[in-house]
Amino acid sequence: MGNPIIRHKFTCDPTVLVHHHSIYLYTGHDEAPAGVDQYIMNDWLCFSSTDMNSWVEHPVPLKATDFKWAKGDAYASKVVERDGIFYWYVAVTHASTPGKAIGVAVSSSPTGPFQDKKGSALISSEMLPPTKNEKANLDPSVLIDDNGVAYIFWGNGTCYYAKLKENMFELDGSIRTVSLPNFEEGVHIHKRNGWYYLTYGYGMPEKVAYAMSRNIDGPWEFKGILNELVENCETNRPAIVDYNNRSYFFYHNGALTGGSSHRRSVCVDELHYNDDHTMKRVVMTKERVKR
């Protein structure tokens, strides 16, 4: 079909997971009607594929109001699997403390349904270093390292990170920050061949840039722009995954009819790693998908 890959609904903020020979795509769901320019996002969506060409939509696995301590807003998220349990880290608007907060829901299946077993926010505004930014707790991304230690990265305006306890429901130690050029939001953390990669929304409107490090605690070396400004949309949240011996770069734009910064659509391109481990996005075509 080409990009965008989901065409019957507006989708955004992709996160991806490979499990049992299938790739699972989890997205936000833009529901703003035509003429309304604001984020209206009530739930997350789940799709799966075995060929990167056709996608199966599953029943809605999670809603923002499934977190009883939240009052809504289903913002960007990340799904990881550990010991047969699937953990979904999400950003929502807290009902009783200022601004956004990060919660975590679990399921025994990659397609859900997911449930909030913690019953409270994993990260809320009062846990951060002093800030007046009510959007600080956006866009969580989680990495389970080779030694089994898990880390969560997130932020808006400032990139935060912390270690997670083995139960995946609690922070293990202090919240720290990463200094990245023109960091806006939309951070994605992944590791490949001993290198850590931080990919993120760069500036506003957002391009996608990235930094690399040999250590999860840095120092991080800025490597430049991975994706330029996208069509008809000022935001851009990346996700990167290896699947069937190829690497893929997921993102969103506003290219569908009626699309905009508040009616976005998920896209995917191929990703190449150079000999020096830096990355290069390659625009996907139908022929490359069928290869």
C-alpha positions, 0 to 999 in steps of 0.5 A: 500500500505504501505510506501511510501504512494505516489508512482507515483511521488516523494513527500516531506516535508508533511503538513496535514489538517483535514477538513470535515471528510477528511485528506488533504496531501500537499507535495513538489514535487521533480523533479530532474532527475536521476543523478542530485543531487540538489533540483528541486522543482517547485510546491506543490501537494495536495492529500486527503483521507478518510481512510488513505489507498487510496489517491486521487491526486488533480490538482496542487494547487500552484506553486512557481512562483505564487508568482510574487516576487519570482523566484522559489523553492517550499520548505516546507510549512504549510496549516491552515484553519481559518473562512472558508479560507485556508492559505498556508505558503510556503518557496521560493527564493526571486527575489530581496532580498538575500536568502529564504522568506516566503509567504502566499497564500489563497483559499476558498477550501482546494484543491485550487487553491491558490492565493498570495493576499498579493503580497509580502513576509510575512517574508524576510531576512532583517526582521530577526536578523542579519544573514549570512544564506541565508536559514534562512527562511525555513519550516514555521509551523503555529498554531492557538491557543485555544484563536484564536491567531496564531503563525508562527515558521520557520528556518534553523540553528536557530528556529524563531517564531512570532505572526501573526495578525488576518488577517494572512498576517502580523506579530504582534510584534517582531521575537523571537528565540527558543533554541533547541538542534541540531536544523537544520530545518523542524520545526512543531508546534502542541498542544494537551491537553494543551501541545505545541510540537515542532518537528524538524530536528535534526542534519545533516543528520537529525533525528527528535526530539521534545520538549514540553512546557506548554507555547507557549513562553517556556521554552521548554523541550527537549524530545529526538528522535522521528524518527531515520535517514531514508532510503537514505535521509539526510533530514526529515520534520515531520507533526503530526495530529489527524484523526478519533481518531488516531494520525499520524506522516508524514515524508519523505524518499528516499526509492522508486526506484531511490529515494535519498535526492533529490528524496524523498517520503512521508510516515506515521506512527502511533503516540502514546501519553504516560501517561506523554504526551510524544510521541512515533512513531509506524511503520505503517503496512497494518493491522494497517491501516485497523484496 
